[in-house]
Amino acid sequence: MLSERMLSRAVGVLMDYELRLKPCEAARLPKPQAGKRYMLYMHVPFCERLCPYCSFNRYPFSEDRAVPYYENLRREMLMLAEQGYDFDSLYIGGGTPTILIDELCRTIDLARETFPSLKEVSSETNPNHLIPEYLDELDGRVQRLSVGVQSFDNGLLAQMGRLKKYGSAEEIISRIKLAAPYFESLNVDMIFNFPAQTKDMLINDLAAILESGTTQTTFYPLMASPSVERSLAATVGKVDHAREEEFYDIIWRTLTDAGFEMSSAWTFDRGAGDMIDEYVVNYEEYPAIGSGGITYLEGNLYVNTFSVTEYNEVIPQGRMSVKDVTHFSRHNLMRYRLMMQLFGLRLDKRDFERDFGTSIERALPVELAFLRAAGAFATDNAEELTLTSKGRYLCVAMMRQFFVGVNNLRDQARAKLDGYEKKLIFDGIDDGCEMAPEIKPGFRPM
């Protein structure tokens, strides 16, 4: 689609220009603004294996590294309380936060003691942790769990190096059924548009989602930053966006026909409540703690050190882990609002004018003209903008490029690692494919 290519290119150029890191000398993040709601993001970078497509800060798991890390994560959380923060929501991402379940539970319990307003906790995990010993510990502590599945095709799982570590599609779907009753919302993270993925594979993935009984699913388009392009190409192939719209159309039609509602342009919900993964829609500002965490406050992106060694050194000194910063211009803050609210399926024009002191038509005439010409809006009146099916796909393309830009930001931070840690994280990527002879590619739900 020409409009998608033009939009992707424009967002990519803008992100490359805007997201340039500079050293941050502040010992702590800014204090909260009175009356503003914040969510706390907490990053746990350790994984049992490093997936070739992942650009987040992640390290091969070692208990010697992880135990002191969790201790310092709790210390950094208390620093935010000293700054005056309170949170009604906590999101724990990774990495694999459940990799040391006792340490995770200890951290959640302290968060609930520290922040009186905390109502809900969301956490990520992997399929091999959907077992009774872990689920019993998370029960009552975590309300919203997100499990990274990526695909139910055993051939693709083997290609990604996930089959032996996390189990076959049949095993994973059984574990999802086991886990679902423990949580208010169980989200299954999927990726679409793998180079080796066919339409039949995608249709089978969707059938598995419906079979699993999950309350929510998120389908991300395959995306990569320069740091993982080589390992990605060596395992799953080079990313090609030519089929992306067709695949997306299959996804949203299948899921909405089956009774799912759209919570965002790529998240689908069975009525269990707000989505858990795209906190950037529900919370415009959020402090982040942990190595590799990214904070958004007052138009600034603060990036925490990507070095676990440095993290474990600076926190005991009474400093937070923020290392670099970049600033959005006012114009780009308005573009950011446009993108995020449309990604969340509705932009309130009155809220935009209240917050920026000008109408969106005056603020972003070129952007609106392009989207109107592309047929993106189902509703376009004095109060709101909502999206057509084409508009939803354009938002998927925008967010894909936005996250590629954020991944490039992570690459800038990762480039500052010393030789030992660089070797640790890049040598830890398993870029060899798996294929067990008794496992046949393709999952067929019963």
C-alpha positions as CSV (number, residue, x, y, z in Angstrom):
1,M,0.0,0.0,0.0
2,L,1.5,3.3,-1.1
3,S,0.0,5.2,1.9
4,E,1.6,2.7,4.3
5,R,5.0,3.0,2.7
6,M,4.8,6.8,2.8
7,L,3.7,6.8,6.4
8,S,6.3,4.2,7.5
9,R,9.0,6.2,5.8
10,A,7.9,9.5,7.4
11,V,7.7,8.0,10.9
12,G,11.0,6.3,10.5
13,V,12.8,9.6,9.4
14,L,11.1,11.5,12.2
15,M,12.2,8.9,14.8
16,D,15.8,8.8,13.6
17,Y,15.9,12.6,13.8
18,E,14.1,13.0,17.1
19,L,15.5,10.2,19.2
20,R,19.2,11.1,19.8
21,L,20.4,10.3,23.3
22,K,22.4,12.7,25.4
23,P,24.0,12.0,28.8
24,C,21.7,12.7,31.8
25,E,23.5,14.0,34.9
26,A,20.5,13.9,37.2
27,A,20.7,11.5,40.1
28,R,17.0,10.9,40.1
29,L,13.9,11.2,37.9
30,P,11.8,14.4,38.2
31,K,9.2,14.5,41.0
32,P,5.5,13.8,40.1
33,Q,3.1,16.6,39.1
34,A,0.2,17.0,41.5
35,G,-3.0,15.3,40.4
36,K,-1.5,13.3,37.5
37,R,-1.9,9.5,37.2
38,Y,1.2,7.5,36.6
39,M,2.0,3.9,36.0
40,L,5.2,2.3,37.1
41,Y,7.2,0.2,34.6
42,M,9.7,-2.3,36.0
43,H,12.2,-4.1,33.8
44,V,13.7,-7.5,34.5
45,P,16.2,-8.3,31.8
46,F,17.0,-11.9,32.4
47,C,15.9,-14.8,30.0
48,E,16.6,-18.5,29.8
49,R,17.3,-17.9,26.1
50,L,17.7,-14.7,24.0
51,C,15.2,-14.6,21.1
52,P,16.7,-13.4,17.8
53,Y,14.0,-10.9,17.1
54,C,13.9,-9.2,20.6
55,S,15.5,-5.7,20.9
56,F,14.7,-5.2,24.6
57,N,17.4,-5.1,27.1
58,R,18.0,-8.8,28.0
59,Y,20.7,-11.0,29.4
60,P,21.3,-14.7,29.7
61,F,20.0,-15.8,33.2
62,S,22.4,-16.3,36.0
63,E,21.2,-16.4,39.6
64,D,24.4,-14.7,40.7
65,R,23.4,-11.7,38.6
66,A,19.7,-11.8,39.1
67,V,19.4,-12.0,42.9
68,P,21.4,-8.7,43.6
69,Y,19.6,-7.2,40.6
70,Y,16.2,-7.8,42.2
71,E,17.4,-6.4,45.5
72,N,18.5,-3.2,43.8
73,L,15.2,-3.0,41.8
74,R,13.4,-2.8,45.1
75,R,15.8,-0.1,46.3
76,E,15.2,1.9,43.2
77,M,11.4,1.5,43.6
78,L,11.7,3.0,47.1
79,M,13.6,6.0,45.6
80,L,10.5,6.8,43.5
81,A,8.4,6.7,46.7
82,E,10.9,9.2,48.3
83,Q,10.3,11.4,45.2
84,G,6.6,11.5,46.1
85,Y,5.2,9.0,43.5
86,D,2.2,6.8,44.0
87,F,0.9,4.4,41.4
88,D,-2.4,2.7,40.7
89,S,-0.8,0.3,38.2
90,L,2.4,-1.7,38.0
91,Y,3.7,-3.3,34.8
92,I,6.6,-5.7,35.0
93,G,8.3,-6.5,31.7
94,G,11.4,-8.1,30.4
95,G,13.2,-10.2,29.8
96,T,11.2,-12.8,31.8
97,P,10.1,-11.3,35.1
98,T,9.0,-14.8,36.5
99,I,12.5,-16.2,36.0
100,L,13.0,-16.0,39.8
101,I,9.5,-16.3,41.1
102,D,10.3,-15.8,44.8
103,E,12.2,-12.5,44.1
104,L,9.3,-11.3,41.8
105,C,6.8,-12.0,44.5
106,R,8.9,-10.3,47.1
107,T,9.1,-7.2,44.8
108,I,5.3,-7.1,44.2
109,D,4.6,-7.4,47.9
110,L,6.9,-4.5,48.6
111,A,5.2,-2.4,45.9
112,R,1.8,-3.0,47.4
113,E,3.2,-2.0,50.8
114,T,4.9,1.1,49.4
115,F,2.2,2.5,47.1
116,P,-1.2,2.8,48.8
117,S,-3.1,3.4,45.5
118,L,-1.7,0.3,43.7
119,K,-4.7,-1.6,42.4
120,E,-3.4,-3.9,39.7
121,V,-0.2,-5.6,38.7
122,S,0.6,-6.8,35.2
123,S,3.5,-9.1,34.4
124,E,5.0,-10.8,31.4
125,T,6.1,-14.5,31.4
126,N,7.0,-17.4,29.1
127,P,4.9,-20.6,28.5
128,N,7.2,-22.8,30.5
129,H,6.3,-20.9,33.6
130,L,2.6,-21.6,33.3
131,I,2.8,-24.4,35.8
132,P,1.0,-24.8,39.2
133,E,4.1,-23.9,41.3
134,Y,4.4,-20.5,39.6
135,L,0.7,-19.9,39.1
136,D,-0.1,-20.5,42.8
137,E,2.5,-17.8,43.7
138,L,1.1,-15.3,41.2
139,D,-2.5,-15.9,42.3
140,G,-3.7,-12.7,44.0
141,R,-0.5,-10.9,43.3
142,V,-0.8,-10.5,39.6
143,Q,-4.1,-9.6,38.1
144,R,-3.0,-9.4,34.4
145,L,-0.5,-11.8,32.9
146,S,0.9,-11.7,29.4
147,V,2.6,-14.8,28.0
148,G,4.9,-14.6,25.0
149,V,3.9,-17.4,22.6
150,Q,4.7,-15.7,19.2
151,S,3.2,-18.6,17.1
152,F,1.5,-21.9,17.6
153,D,3.3,-23.4,14.6
154,N,5.9,-25.9,15.7
155,G,8.0,-25.3,12.6
156,L,8.2,-21.5,13.4
157,L,8.8,-22.2,17.1
158,A,11.7,-24.4,16.1
159,Q,13.0,-21.7,13.7
160,M,13.0,-19.2,16.5
161,G,14.7,-21.6,18.9
162,R,11.7,-21.7,21.2
163,L,10.4,-25.2,20.7
164,K,12.8,-27.1,23.0
165,K,12.9,-24.4,25.7
166,Y,9.2,-23.4,25.9
167,G,7.4,-26.5,24.6
168,S,5.3,-27.5,21.5
169,A,2.1,-25.7,20.5
170,E,0.1,-28.6,22.0
171,E,1.9,-28.2,25.4
172,I,1.6,-24.4,25.3
173,I,-2.2,-24.4,24.6
174,S,-2.7,-26.8,27.5
175,R,-0.8,-24.5,29.8
176,I,-2.8,-21.5,28.8
177,K,-6.0,-23.3,29.6
178,L,-4.5,-24.2,33.0
179,A,-3.4,-20.6,33.7
180,A,-6.4,-18.6,32.5
181,P,-8.6,-19.0,35.6
182,Y,-5.9,-17.6,37.8
183,F,-6.0,-14.1,36.4
184,E,-8.5,-11.3,35.6
185,S,-6.9,-11.1,32.2
186,L,-4.6,-13.5,30.4
187,N,-3.0,-12.0,27.3
188,V,-1.3,-14.2,24.6
189,D,1.4,-12.3,22.7
190,M,1.7,-13.3,19.0
191,I,3.8,-12.1,16.1
192,F,2.7,-12.1,12.5
193,N,4.4,-11.7,9.2
194,F,7.3,-14.1,9.8
195,P,9.0,-14.6,6.4
196,A,8.3,-18.3,6.5
197,Q,4.7,-17.9,7.7
198,T,1.9,-18.8,5.3
199,K,-1.7,-17.7,5.4
200,D,-2.6,-21.2,6.5
201,M,-0.1,-21.0,9.4
202,L,-1.7,-17.6,10.5
203,I,-5.2,-19.1,10.3
204,N,-4.1,-22.0,12.4
205,D,-2.6,-19.6,14.9
206,L,-5.9,-17.8,15.2
207,A,-7.7,-21.1,15.6
208,A,-5.4,-22.0,18.5
209,I,-6.1,-18.6,20.1
210,L,-9.8,-19.4,20.0
211,E,-9.2,-22.9,21.3
212,S,-7.0,-21.7,24.2
213,G,-9.7,-19.8,26.0
214,T,-7.5,-16.8,26.6
215,T,-9.2,-13.5,27.4
216,Q,-7.0,-11.3,25.3
217,T,-4.4,-11.5,22.5
218,T,-2.0,-9.1,20.9
219,F,-0.7,-9.6,17.4
220,Y,2.4,-7.6,16.7
221,P,3.9,-7.3,13.2
222,L,7.5,-8.6,13.0
223,M,9.9,-5.7,13.6
224,A,13.5,-5.4,14.3
225,S,16.3,-2.9,15.1
226,P,19.7,-2.9,13.4
227,S,21.2,-4.7,16.4
228,V,19.2,-7.9,15.9
229,E,18.7,-7.8,12.1
230,R,21.6,-10.2,11.5
231,S,20.4,-12.8,14.0
232,L,16.8,-12.3,12.8
233,A,17.8,-12.9,9.2
234,A,19.8,-16.0,10.1
235,T,16.9,-17.6,12.0
236,V,13.5,-16.4,10.6
237,G,14.6,-14.5,7.5
238,K,14.5,-10.9,6.4
239,V,11.4,-8.8,7.3
240,D,9.1,-8.1,4.3
241,H,6.1,-5.8,4.8
242,A,4.4,-6.7,1.5
243,R,1.9,-9.1,3.1
244,E,1.5,-7.3,6.3
245,E,-1.9,-5.6,5.5
246,E,-3.4,-8.9,4.1
247,F,-2.3,-10.8,7.3
248,Y,-3.6,-8.0,9.5
249,D,-7.0,-8.1,7.7
250,I,-7.2,-11.9,8.4
251,I,-6.4,-11.3,12.1
252,W,-9.0,-8.6,12.9
253,R,-11.8,-10.2,10.9
254,T,-11.3,-13.6,12.4
255,L,-11.1,-12.4,16.0
256,T,-13.9,-9.9,15.9
257,D,-16.1,-12.4,14.1
258,A,-15.4,-14.7,17.0
259,G,-16.5,-12.1,19.6
260,F,-13.3,-10.3,20.5
261,E,-13.4,-6.6,20.7
262,M,-10.5,-4.3,19.7
263,S,-8.8,-2.6,22.6
264,S,-6.1,-1.1,20.3
265,A,-5.2,-1.5,16.7
266,W,-3.4,-4.8,17.5
267,T,-5.0,-6.0,20.8
268,F,-8.2,-8.0,21.0
269,D,-10.2,-8.5,24.1
270,R,-13.1,-10.8,25.2
271,G,-14.5,-8.2,27.6
272,A,-12.0,-8.8,30.4
273,G,-11.2,-5.1,30.8
274,D,-8.4,-2.8,29.7
275,M,-5.5,-4.2,27.7
276,I,-2.3,-4.8,29.6
277,D,0.5,-4.6,27.1
278,E,0.1,-1.2,25.6
279,Y,0.3,0.9,28.7
280,V,1.5,3.8,26.6
281,V,-2.1,4.3,25.6
282,N,-3.7,4.2,29.0
283,Y,-0.9,6.1,30.8
284,E,0.6,9.0,28.9
285,E,3.5,9.3,31.5
286,Y,5.3,6.6,33.3
287,P,8.5,6.3,35.3
288,A,10.6,3.2,34.6
289,I,13.0,1.4,36.9
290,G,15.5,-1.4,36.1
291,S,18.3,-1.8,33.7
292,G,17.0,-0.9,30.2
293,G,13.8,0.8,31.4
294,I,12.6,3.8,29.4
295,T,10.7,6.6,31.3
296,Y,8.4,9.1,29.6
297,L,7.9,12.3,31.7
298,E,7.1,15.9,30.7
299,G,8.1,15.4,27.1
300,N,11.4,13.6,27.9
301,L,12.4,10.1,27.4
302,Y,14.9,8.9,30.0
303,V,16.8,5.7,29.3
304,N,18.3,3.7,32.1
305,T,21.7,2.1,31.9
306,F,21.7,-1.1,29.9
307,S,24.6,-2.5,31.9
308,V,23.5,-4.8,34.7
309,T,26.9,-4.4,36.3
310,E,26.6,-0.6,36.3
311,Y,23.0,-0.9,37.6
312,N,24.1,-3.0,40.6
313,E,26.8,-0.4,41.3
314,V,24.8,2.9,41.1
315,I,21.7,1.9,43.0
316,P,23.4,1.3,46.4
317,Q,25.0,4.8,46.0
318,G,21.5,6.3,46.2
319,R,21.3,7.2,42.5
320,M,18.6,6.0,40.2
321,S,19.7,4.2,37.0
322,V,18.8,6.9,34.4
323,K,21.8,7.4,32.1
324,D,20.6,9.2,29.0
325,V,17.8,11.5,27.9
326,T,16.1,12.8,24.7
327,H,13.5,15.5,24.4
328,F,10.4,15.7,22.2
329,S,9.6,19.1,20.7
330,R,6.1,20.5,21.3
331,H,5.1,19.7,17.7
332,N,6.3,16.1,18.1
333,L,4.4,15.8,21.4
334,M,1.3,16.6,19.5
335,R,2.2,14.1,16.8
336,Y,2.8,11.5,19.6
337,R,-0.7,12.2,21.0
338,L,-2.2,11.8,17.6
339,M,-0.5,8.5,17.0
340,M,-1.1,7.0,20.5
341,Q,-4.8,7.9,20.7
342,L,-5.5,6.7,17.2
343,F,-3.7,3.5,18.0
344,G,-6.1,3.3,21.0
345,L,-8.9,3.7,18.3
346,R,-10.2,7.1,19.3
347,L,-8.8,10.6,19.5
348,D,-10.8,13.2,21.6
349,K,-10.4,16.5,19.8
350,R,-11.6,18.5,22.8
351,D,-9.0,16.9,25.1
352,F,-6.3,17.7,22.5
353,E,-7.3,21.4,22.4
354,R,-7.5,21.6,26.2
355,D,-4.0,20.1,26.7
356,F,-2.2,21.9,23.8
357,G,-4.2,25.2,23.6
358,T,-4.9,24.7,19.9
359,S,-7.1,22.5,17.8
360,I,-5.7,19.5,16.1
361,E,-6.6,20.9,12.7
362,R,-4.4,23.9,13.3
363,A,-1.7,21.9,15.0
364,L,-1.3,19.0,12.5
365,P,-2.9,20.0,9.2
366,V,-0.5,18.0,7.0
367,E,-0.8,14.8,9.1
368,L,-4.6,15.1,9.1
369,A,-4.8,15.8,5.4
370,F,-2.7,12.7,4.6
371,L,-4.8,10.4,6.8
372,R,-8.1,11.8,5.4
373,A,-6.9,11.3,1.9
374,A,-5.9,7.7,2.8
375,G,-9.4,7.0,4.0
376,A,-8.3,6.5,7.6
377,F,-11.2,8.0,9.5
378,A,-14.6,6.5,10.1
379,T,-15.7,9.5,12.3
380,D,-14.2,13.0,11.8
381,N,-16.3,15.6,13.5
382,A,-15.8,18.4,16.0
383,E,-15.5,16.0,18.9
384,E,-13.5,12.9,17.8
385,L,-11.6,10.9,15.3
386,T,-12.2,7.1,14.9
387,L,-10.8,4.7,12.4
388,T,-11.8,2.7,9.4
389,S,-10.3,-0.8,8.9
390,K,-7.7,0.9,6.6
391,G,-7.0,3.5,9.3
392,R,-6.4,0.8,11.9
393,Y,-3.8,-0.9,9.6
394,L,-2.1,2.5,9.0
395,C,-1.9,2.8,12.8
396,V,-0.3,-0.6,13.0
397,A,2.3,0.5,10.5
398,M,2.9,3.8,12.4
399,M,3.4,1.9,15.7
400,R,5.6,-0.6,14.0
401,Q,7.9,2.1,12.8
402,F,7.6,3.9,16.2
403,F,8.8,0.8,18.0
404,V,11.6,0.3,15.5
405,G,12.6,3.8,16.4
406,V,12.5,3.0,20.1
407,N,14.5,-0.1,19.4
408,N,17.1,2.1,17.7
409,L,17.1,4.2,20.8
410,R,17.9,1.0,22.8
411,D,20.7,0.2,20.3
412,Q,22.2,3.6,21.2
413,A,22.1,2.7,24.8
414,R,23.4,-0.8,24.2
415,A,26.4,0.5,22.2
416,K,27.8,1.9,25.5
417,L,28.2,-1.5,27.1
418,D,31.7,-2.8,27.7
419,G,33.1,-5.7,25.7
420,Y,32.2,-8.3,28.3
421,E,28.5,-7.5,28.5
422,K,28.2,-7.0,24.7
423,K,29.7,-10.4,24.2
424,L,27.4,-11.8,26.8
425,I,24.2,-10.6,25.2
426,F,25.1,-11.2,21.6
427,D,26.7,-14.5,22.1
428,G,23.7,-15.5,24.1
429,I,21.4,-15.3,21.1
430,D,20.6,-18.8,19.8
431,D,20.7,-18.3,16.1
432,G,20.6,-22.0,15.3
433,C,17.3,-23.5,14.3
434,E,15.7,-26.4,16.2
435,M,13.7,-29.2,14.7
436,A,12.8,-32.3,16.6
437,P,12.0,-35.1,14.1
438,E,8.9,-36.2,16.0
439,I,7.5,-32.6,15.9
440,K,5.6,-31.8,12.7
441,P,5.2,-28.1,11.8
442,G,1.7,-26.7,12.2
443,F,-0.7,-26.8,15.2
444,R,-4.2,-28.1,14.6
445,P,-6.7,-27.5,17.4
446,M,-9.0,-30.3,18.3
